[in-house]
Amino acid sequence: MGKDKLRKFRENLTFDCFIQPEFDEVFRCDHPLKGHWRSDFFHNDNPIVLELGCGKGEYTVALAERNPSRNFIGIDIKGARMWRGAKTATDRKMPNVGFLRTRIEFINGLFAEGEVDEIWITFPDPQLKSRRAKKRLTSPLFLGYYAHILSPGGWINLKTDSKHLFGYTNEVVRRYGLPCEVSNADIYGTGYADEVLSVKTAYEKRFLEMGLPITYTRFSLAGRHKFPWFDWEEDEKAEKDNEEARLG
Ligand SMILES: C[S@@+](CC[C@H](N)C(=O)[O-])C[C@H]1O[C@@H](n2cnc3c(N)ncnc32)[C@H](O)[C@@H]1O
């Protein structure tokens, strides 16, 4: 492993805003902060917003700067990327920012029922292969995790360059009849992007350079807890098309 990565891993542990649970603190058990993030970590009673797969934490930091009366937690498994956000939050002495290094799959051991008020998912891996659909962060499996921790009416925001993931998420919304406030296939082209939506993550900058439209979906789970699995016909179609294109 590179020296720079190791330095960042070590430095992460010195940041007050950085939490790195041990495996046995989250695997099939509850973390001590579960249900106590407001009182024991932020020391206030403000709403909590998560950025899932936060990478360098651009949204976590930018949203926290604009909303001092809300608490923000960036979650990712890649410590060296998260170092960027944690260092910025530390240098700027931001009291309403946390970074949590863990797998999103462990989220129910980290947050209590209704403890989270909003979720942002920024440029997740679209997991294009249908056999990897369960890994999509808007799949029924993940919605089931979010349903446990999200307060009733809490919004989920997805920003992605992936047409496939955008279409899939719209289908998820349609299948379960979820309230959807925004479904925009090109936030810059349509002039929809406001100050918050114009915050650009590291991945977004790359996709914009490639000329890809950026999509945005904002939906809620409306108190629903059960999301039975479904296979999306478009997955198979897209795979067939790709295979045909590959074989010429
Ligand atoms: C494509 S990157 C996007 C990073 C950042 N949001 C951006 O837009 O620049 C996806 C991020 O999600 C994280 N990630 C993917 N699956 C995850 C999981 N199951 N648990 C935790 N982090 C995950 C990866 O480590 C990676 O940093």
The ligand as an SDF file (V2000), in Angstrom:
LIG
                    3D

 27 29  0  0  0  0  0  0  0  0999 V2000
  -18.2300    6.0730   -7.8900 C   0  0  0  0  0  0  0  0  0  0  0  0
  -17.7210    6.5290   -6.3040 S   0  0  0  0  0  0  0  0  0  0  0  0
  -18.4920    8.1110   -6.0530 C   0  0  0  0  0  0  0  0  0  0  0  0
  -17.8570    8.8800   -4.9220 C   0  0  0  0  0  0  0  0  0  0  0  0
  -18.4600   10.2860   -4.6750 C   0  0  0  0  0  0  0  0  0  0  0  0
  -19.8370   10.2030   -4.2600 N   0  0  0  0  0  0  0  0  0  0  0  0
  -18.3310   11.1330   -5.9080 C   0  0  0  0  0  0  0  0  0  0  0  0
  -19.3650   11.4090   -6.5490 O   0  0  0  0  0  0  0  0  0  0  0  0
  -17.2120   11.5420   -6.2360 O   0  0  0  0  0  0  0  0  0  0  0  0
  -18.6990    5.4480   -5.2990 C   0  0  0  0  0  0  0  0  0  0  0  0
  -18.2660    5.4270   -3.8350 C   0  0  0  0  0  0  0  0  0  0  0  0
  -19.1420    4.5920   -3.1230 O   0  0  0  0  0  0  0  0  0  0  0  0
  -18.3920    3.8120   -2.2040 C   0  0  0  0  0  0  0  0  0  0  0  0
  -19.1640    2.5850   -1.9590 N   0  0  0  0  0  0  0  0  0  0  0  0
  -19.7000    1.7590   -2.9010 C   0  0  0  0  0  0  0  0  0  0  0  0
  -20.3610    0.7490   -2.3190 N   0  0  0  0  0  0  0  0  0  0  0  0
  -20.2310    0.9300   -0.9810 C   0  0  0  0  0  0  0  0  0  0  0  0
  -20.7020    0.2130    0.1600 C   0  0  0  0  0  0  0  0  0  0  0  0
  -21.4380   -0.8770    0.0180 N   0  0  0  0  0  0  0  0  0  0  0  0
  -20.3870    0.6930    1.3780 N   0  0  0  0  0  0  0  0  0  0  0  0
  -19.6230    1.8050    1.5140 C   0  0  0  0  0  0  0  0  0  0  0  0
  -19.1550    2.5300    0.4820 N   0  0  0  0  0  0  0  0  0  0  0  0
  -19.4620    2.0980   -0.7460 C   0  0  0  0  0  0  0  0  0  0  0  0
  -17.0690    3.5710   -2.8820 C   0  0  0  0  0  0  0  0  0  0  0  0
  -16.0480    3.2890   -1.9460 O   0  0  0  0  0  0  0  0  0  0  0  0
  -16.8550    4.8930   -3.6300 C   0  0  0  0  0  0  0  0  0  0  0  0
  -16.1040    5.8290   -2.8920 O   0  0  0  0  0  0  0  0  0  0  0  0
  1  2  1  0
  2  3  1  0
  2 10  1  0
  3  4  1  0
  4  5  1  0
  5  6  1  0
  5  7  1  0
  7  8  2  0
  7  9  1  0
 10 11  1  0
 11 12  1  0
 11 26  1  0
 12 13  1  0
 13 14  1  0
 13 24  1  0
 14 15  1  0
 14 23  1  0
 15 16  2  0
 16 17  1  0
 17 18  1  0
 17 23  2  0
 18 19  1  0
 18 20  2  0
 20 21  1  0
 21 22  2  0
 22 23  1  0
 24 25  1  0
 24 26  1  0
 26 27  1  0
M  CHG  2   2   1   9  -1
M  END
$$$$
